[in-house]
Amino acid sequence: REDSEKENAYVLRATIDTKMINAQIQGSHRSPHSDVFIINHQGVLQTPSRLFGKVLQKIPLAIPPESSATEVMEVQGRDHELLIVGYAYIQNSPFILMEVIRPGAQQESWLSLRRELVIFLIISVMGILAVVAWMTSYIVKRIREVDIKRATIFHKMEYTNKMAAIGRLGAGVAHEVNNPLAIIGEKAGLLKDLLTFSEELPPKEKMLSLIDSVTRSVERCSTITHRLLGFAKHMDVRHDKINPQILIQDVLSFLEKEALYRNIEVQLLPADNLPAIESDRNQLQQVFLNLINNAFAAVDDGGHIEITLRLADPDQVAVAIKDDGVGIPEEHLQHIFEPFFTTKKGYGTGLGLSITYGIIEKLGGKIKVQSKAGEGTCFTVFIPIASSYV
């Protein structure tokens, strides 16, 4: 019977499905820097461990002290690596559930992320700076092109306005040239008569007197035409030493006949010891021709225009052009320097004062106006004595 029982003896073994347990444990802890596993009280793995090996291997950590609650503690692993261990004794079983976290690796991941963020930030900033630099360069280039076009157009407008002013003075200039031509014709005719009807040569003094008169008239014509051509031609910006009084007198010479014909009294009142100024003669001529022309247009026949030159301060000369004409209404004063604004119905272009203002600004000066309707207008131009423009 004993032999029979030995032959029929059985060994009953109960175990757990470690794959299922491991799947449950590892499935809820997917962090690459932590490890979750089960050990028995001897420290033998009951589920696989990422850090410490396979099932039935012993972990290289001290068995945590028994506790009925979940505990957390710091331990040293291999190579004296600091580990954070969380554990809980499973009730009514010889097993311990443990979670091990490697903070150094976790910090390394954070540093890597931070490094990637810094690199991304640097690349983004460089990209933004590149775009900003390109946009700035493009906008500056466009602004430069627009400024060049505007300067070209303004220069053409200046010249057009000057030619229009010369056109308005054409009758006076023609009359100015006609007088010496008439004298030349008269003296040449008299000289011809003397030579034709006299059997003897006329007295030498008489002939020289007639020839001198012809010569003076030719010189006068030459002066008028040269002055007109010099005023009309296109000139590049130049820095000249200019006597302000002589400059105003040259401009007034174009208007002498109109002033005489309309009985307009023009007074030039220069201050004593007025210094020469360094500026562009051609452009200043245009400025004062525009302003004096406006004064002539504003006054009635028999009117009065007063031009005063004075030293405004040690660095500036002031030229005031005052008339007793119709004046400018107060509501128009703030618009008179705007392009195409004019109170001359029917024949004004509205460019004269705008161009005048632009020229004075370019030459480093300024212009002021005082006016009252029915009482007249005074334009004062302040010109720097030393050139302040390129």
PLY file of the C-alpha trace (Angstrom):
ply
format ascii 1.0
element vertex 390
property float x
property float y
property float z
element edge 389
property int vertex1
property int vertex2
end_header
0.00 0.00 0.00
2.84 2.40 0.85
4.48 1.69 -2.46
1.16 2.22 -4.16
0.75 5.59 -2.40
4.28 6.63 -3.39
3.57 5.82 -6.97
0.40 7.92 -6.88
1.89 10.96 -5.03
1.26 14.43 -6.58
2.95 17.82 -6.17
0.52 20.74 -6.28
2.10 24.08 -7.23
0.27 27.41 -7.30
1.79 30.47 -9.04
0.72 33.81 -10.47
0.60 34.94 -14.08
3.61 37.26 -14.05
2.99 38.46 -17.61
-0.46 39.68 -16.70
0.75 41.31 -13.46
3.68 42.94 -15.27
1.40 44.24 -18.00
-0.87 45.78 -15.37
2.02 47.34 -13.44
4.08 48.60 -16.36
1.02 49.70 -18.31
0.23 52.43 -15.79
3.87 53.57 -15.45
5.35 54.36 -18.84
7.91 56.92 -17.73
11.38 56.00 -19.09
12.95 57.21 -15.83
10.98 55.04 -13.38
10.62 51.34 -12.75
7.74 49.47 -11.07
8.01 45.86 -9.93
7.10 43.37 -7.17
9.59 41.63 -4.88
9.21 39.20 -2.02
10.55 39.76 1.45
13.92 38.36 0.39
14.30 40.94 -2.38
13.68 38.46 -5.23
11.90 39.88 -8.25
8.42 38.50 -8.84
7.92 40.66 -11.99
10.49 41.86 -14.50
12.34 45.08 -13.75
13.75 47.56 -16.23
16.62 48.41 -13.88
17.32 45.19 -11.99
16.73 42.26 -14.31
14.30 39.40 -14.83
11.97 37.44 -12.58
13.64 35.52 -9.69
16.71 37.77 -9.73
17.56 39.56 -6.53
17.59 43.34 -6.60
20.75 45.12 -5.39
18.80 47.25 -2.94
18.16 46.89 0.74
14.78 45.48 1.67
12.65 48.44 2.81
11.42 48.31 6.40
7.96 46.88 6.91
5.14 49.40 7.02
1.38 49.30 6.77
1.34 52.54 4.77
2.92 53.62 1.53
6.41 55.00 2.14
9.00 56.96 0.16
12.71 57.01 0.84
16.05 57.75 -0.80
18.57 54.92 -1.32
21.84 54.46 -3.17
21.94 52.06 -6.07
24.78 50.85 -8.21
27.65 53.29 -8.68
26.33 55.26 -5.72
23.47 56.57 -7.85
20.76 58.27 -5.84
17.34 56.64 -6.26
13.94 57.58 -4.92
12.02 54.50 -3.81
8.33 54.33 -3.12
6.99 51.06 -1.71
3.96 49.41 -0.15
3.68 46.01 1.57
0.85 44.03 0.01
-1.40 42.85 2.85
-1.81 39.13 3.48
1.03 38.33 1.08
4.82 38.02 1.17
5.19 40.66 -1.57
6.23 44.28 -1.76
5.21 46.66 -4.57
8.06 49.06 -5.35
8.60 52.02 -7.66
12.10 53.30 -8.26
12.73 56.73 -9.85
16.07 57.98 -11.20
15.95 61.79 -10.62
19.28 62.31 -12.35
17.97 60.86 -15.59
14.76 62.82 -15.19
16.78 66.00 -14.72
18.85 65.10 -17.75
15.66 64.89 -19.77
14.59 68.30 -18.49
18.01 69.77 -19.36
17.73 68.26 -22.83
14.29 69.80 -23.22
15.54 73.12 -21.97
18.47 72.94 -24.35
16.14 72.24 -27.24
13.92 75.16 -26.20
16.91 77.50 -26.00
18.13 76.38 -29.43
14.63 76.86 -30.84
14.46 80.32 -29.24
17.85 81.32 -30.68
16.90 80.09 -34.15
13.55 81.90 -33.90
15.22 85.15 -32.80
17.79 84.89 -35.58
15.01 84.24 -38.08
13.02 87.22 -36.81
16.12 89.45 -36.90
16.86 88.32 -40.44
13.31 89.11 -41.54
13.40 92.47 -39.74
16.77 93.32 -41.31
15.50 92.40 -44.76
12.29 94.36 -44.31
14.19 97.36 -42.95
16.62 97.27 -45.85
13.76 96.99 -48.32
11.79 99.85 -46.72
14.88 102.09 -46.51
15.64 101.36 -50.16
12.07 102.22 -51.16
12.14 105.41 -49.06
15.45 106.39 -50.68
13.98 105.83 -54.14
10.90 107.87 -53.25
13.09 110.67 -51.85
15.17 110.73 -55.03
12.03 110.86 -57.17
10.53 113.57 -54.95
13.75 115.62 -55.12
13.80 115.25 -58.93
10.18 116.30 -59.26
10.71 119.21 -56.86
13.75 120.34 -58.86
11.71 120.25 -62.07
8.91 122.17 -60.36
11.43 124.78 -59.22
12.69 125.28 -62.75
9.18 125.31 -64.22
8.11 127.90 -61.69
11.18 129.99 -62.47
10.48 129.90 -66.20
6.87 130.88 -65.53
8.10 133.86 -63.50
10.47 134.86 -66.30
7.59 134.55 -68.75
5.57 137.01 -66.66
8.54 139.40 -66.79
8.99 138.99 -70.54
7.29 142.26 -71.49
9.43 144.29 -69.10
12.62 142.60 -70.28
11.69 143.17 -73.92
11.09 146.83 -73.18
14.39 146.96 -71.30
16.24 145.61 -74.34
14.21 147.72 -76.79
15.40 151.02 -75.30
19.14 150.51 -75.95
18.32 149.05 -79.37
16.42 152.23 -80.21
19.40 154.27 -79.08
21.72 152.15 -81.22
19.46 152.63 -84.24
19.21 156.38 -83.69
22.94 156.93 -83.25
23.82 154.65 -86.16
21.37 156.56 -88.39
22.81 159.92 -87.34
26.33 158.66 -88.00
25.25 157.47 -91.45
23.66 160.84 -92.26
26.79 162.67 -91.21
28.90 160.52 -93.47
26.43 160.61 -96.36
25.49 164.30 -96.57
28.74 165.85 -95.48
31.48 166.23 -98.03
34.03 166.29 -95.28
34.42 163.87 -92.44
32.45 164.91 -89.34
34.40 166.16 -86.38
36.24 163.41 -84.58
34.69 164.31 -81.21
31.19 164.03 -82.66
31.84 160.61 -84.18
33.46 159.28 -80.99
30.48 160.51 -78.97
28.07 158.64 -81.23
30.20 155.49 -81.19
30.45 155.63 -77.37
26.68 155.90 -77.15
26.29 152.85 -79.37
28.86 150.93 -77.34
27.13 151.74 -74.06
23.78 150.61 -75.45
25.31 147.33 -76.67
26.82 146.75 -73.26
23.46 147.46 -71.65
21.76 144.91 -73.92
24.49 142.42 -73.19
24.08 142.94 -69.44
20.31 142.46 -69.64
20.50 139.28 -71.74
23.31 137.76 -69.68
21.45 138.48 -66.47
18.29 136.91 -67.86
20.13 133.86 -69.22
22.02 133.42 -65.96
18.78 133.53 -64.06
16.95 131.14 -66.39
19.51 128.39 -66.87
19.55 125.15 -64.90
22.35 125.27 -62.36
23.65 122.72 -59.90
23.67 123.62 -56.22
26.61 125.92 -55.50
28.03 127.66 -52.45
28.68 131.32 -53.30
29.55 134.39 -51.27
26.56 136.64 -51.88
25.88 140.27 -51.05
22.16 140.25 -50.09
21.62 143.85 -51.19
23.05 143.25 -54.67
21.01 140.04 -54.96
17.76 141.93 -54.26
18.76 144.71 -56.64
19.34 142.16 -59.44
15.85 140.74 -58.89
14.29 144.23 -58.77
15.95 145.10 -62.07
13.55 142.68 -63.77
10.58 144.56 -62.30
11.65 148.16 -62.76
9.53 148.74 -65.86
6.41 147.20 -64.33
6.90 149.33 -61.20
7.30 152.44 -63.37
4.30 151.59 -65.56
2.02 150.88 -62.56
3.46 153.70 -60.44
4.43 151.23 -57.67
6.91 152.63 -55.18
9.59 150.07 -54.23
11.88 150.94 -51.31
15.02 148.95 -50.59
16.21 149.58 -47.03
19.47 147.71 -46.31
21.13 147.82 -42.90
24.66 149.15 -42.58
27.56 146.68 -42.60
25.37 143.79 -43.66
27.62 140.68 -43.98
27.85 138.52 -47.08
26.09 135.18 -46.90
27.21 131.80 -48.16
24.38 130.18 -50.08
23.07 129.27 -53.54
22.63 132.45 -55.60
20.38 130.89 -58.23
17.89 129.49 -55.74
17.80 132.66 -53.64
17.06 134.66 -56.79
14.08 132.43 -57.42
12.88 132.80 -53.81
12.92 136.59 -53.90
11.52 136.80 -57.42
8.55 134.68 -56.27
7.95 136.81 -53.17
8.40 140.19 -54.90
6.21 139.03 -57.79
3.51 138.11 -55.25
3.85 141.56 -53.69
3.43 143.21 -57.11
0.35 141.07 -57.76
-1.13 141.98 -54.36
-0.85 145.79 -54.60
-2.95 148.08 -56.74
-1.45 150.61 -59.13
0.19 153.31 -57.05
0.89 150.87 -54.22
3.93 150.63 -51.99
6.41 147.80 -51.40
9.13 147.96 -48.78
12.11 145.56 -48.70
14.16 145.64 -45.51
17.48 143.85 -44.99
18.82 143.45 -41.47
20.96 141.21 -39.28
18.47 139.02 -37.40
21.15 137.56 -35.11
24.88 136.82 -35.40
24.12 133.81 -37.61
21.23 134.98 -39.80
20.26 137.73 -42.21
16.56 138.64 -42.41
14.91 139.96 -45.56
11.39 141.36 -45.04
9.15 142.05 -48.08
6.15 144.13 -47.01
3.33 145.38 -49.21
0.14 147.38 -48.65
-1.95 145.12 -50.88
-5.10 143.10 -50.37
-3.62 140.89 -47.62
-4.41 137.26 -46.87
-7.52 136.16 -44.92
-6.68 134.59 -41.58
-8.28 131.25 -42.51
-5.92 130.98 -45.51
-2.66 131.73 -43.68
-2.12 128.15 -42.52
-2.51 126.82 -46.09
-0.50 129.27 -48.20
2.63 127.07 -48.28
0.71 123.96 -49.35
1.18 122.83 -52.97
-1.54 123.98 -55.39
-3.22 126.26 -52.85
-3.81 129.68 -54.41
-6.00 132.73 -53.90
-5.25 134.01 -57.42
-8.37 132.85 -59.18
-7.87 132.04 -62.82
-4.10 132.36 -63.16
-2.33 131.12 -60.01
-0.75 127.65 -59.96
-0.36 127.43 -56.19
3.27 126.29 -56.54
5.21 129.53 -55.99
5.04 129.75 -52.21
5.28 125.97 -51.80
8.49 125.90 -53.84
9.78 128.99 -52.02
9.19 127.31 -48.66
10.97 124.13 -49.84
13.99 126.06 -51.12
14.37 128.06 -47.91
14.13 124.87 -45.80
16.74 123.21 -48.03
19.08 126.18 -47.64
18.82 125.90 -43.85
16.65 128.98 -43.37
13.02 129.65 -42.50
10.20 131.87 -43.68
7.46 133.62 -41.71
4.37 135.48 -42.84
2.23 138.15 -41.23
-0.90 139.37 -42.98
-4.30 140.89 -42.45
-7.01 141.11 -45.07
-7.17 144.62 -46.55
-4.00 145.83 -44.83
-1.18 144.01 -46.62
1.31 141.21 -46.12
4.87 140.84 -44.86
7.03 137.82 -45.72
10.26 137.54 -43.72
13.00 135.20 -44.94
15.77 134.19 -42.53
18.95 133.05 -44.32
21.94 131.53 -42.47
25.15 133.49 -43.02
27.21 130.28 -43.16
26.05 127.54 -45.48
24.27 124.70 -43.66
23.32 122.45 -46.57
25.09 120.03 -48.88
0 1
1 2
2 3
3 4
4 5
5 6
6 7
7 8
8 9
9 10
10 11
11 12
12 13
13 14
14 15
15 16
16 17
17 18
18 19
19 20
20 21
21 22
22 23
23 24
24 25
25 26
26 27
27 28
28 29
29 30
30 31
31 32
32 33
33 34
34 35
35 36
36 37
37 38
38 39
39 40
40 41
41 42
42 43
43 44
44 45
45 46
46 47
47 48
48 49
49 50
50 51
51 52
52 53
53 54
54 55
55 56
56 57
57 58
58 59
59 60
60 61
61 62
62 63
63 64
64 65
65 66
66 67
67 68
68 69
69 70
70 71
71 72
72 73
73 74
74 75
75 76
76 77
77 78
78 79
79 80
80 81
81 82
82 83
83 84
84 85
85 86
86 87
87 88
88 89
89 90
90 91
91 92
92 93
93 94
94 95
95 96
96 97
97 98
98 99
99 100
100 101
101 102
102 103
103 104
104 105
105 106
106 107
107 108
108 109
109 110
110 111
111 112
112 113
113 114
114 115
115 116
116 117
117 118
118 119
119 120
120 121
121 122
122 123
123 124
124 125
125 126
126 127
127 128
128 129
129 130
130 131
131 132
132 133
133 134
134 135
135 136
136 137
137 138
138 139
139 140
140 141
141 142
142 143
143 144
144 145
145 146
146 147
147 148
148 149
149 150
150 151
151 152
152 153
153 154
154 155
155 156
156 157
157 158
158 159
159 160
160 161
161 162
162 163
163 164
164 165
165 166
166 167
167 168
168 169
169 170
170 171
171 172
172 173
173 174
174 175
175 176
176 177
177 178
178 179
179 180
180 181
181 182
182 183
183 184
184 185
185 186
186 187
187 188
188 189
189 190
190 191
191 192
192 193
193 194
194 195
195 196
196 197
197 198
198 199
199 200
200 201
201 202
202 203
203 204
204 205
205 206
206 207
207 208
208 209
209 210
210 211
211 212
212 213
213 214
214 215
215 216
216 217
217 218
218 219
219 220
220 221
221 222
222 223
223 224
224 225
225 226
226 227
227 228
228 229
229 230
230 231
231 232
232 233
233 234
234 235
235 236
236 237
237 238
238 239
239 240
240 241
241 242
242 243
243 244
244 245
245 246
246 247
247 248
248 249
249 250
250 251
251 252
252 253
253 254
254 255
255 256
256 257
257 258
258 259
259 260
260 261
261 262
262 263
263 264
264 265
265 266
266 267
267 268
268 269
269 270
270 271
271 272
272 273
273 274
274 275
275 276
276 277
277 278
278 279
279 280
280 281
281 282
282 283
283 284
284 285
285 286
286 287
287 288
288 289
289 290
290 291
291 292
292 293
293 294
294 295
295 296
296 297
297 298
298 299
299 300
300 301
301 302
302 303
303 304
304 305
305 306
306 307
307 308
308 309
309 310
310 311
311 312
312 313
313 314
314 315
315 316
316 317
317 318
318 319
319 320
320 321
321 322
322 323
323 324
324 325
325 326
326 327
327 328
328 329
329 330
330 331
331 332
332 333
333 334
334 335
335 336
336 337
337 338
338 339
339 340
340 341
341 342
342 343
343 344
344 345
345 346
346 347
347 348
348 349
349 350
350 351
351 352
352 353
353 354
354 355
355 356
356 357
357 358
358 359
359 360
360 361
361 362
362 363
363 364
364 365
365 366
366 367
367 368
368 369
369 370
370 371
371 372
372 373
373 374
374 375
375 376
376 377
377 378
378 379
379 380
380 381
381 382
382 383
383 384
384 385
385 386
386 387
387 388
388 389
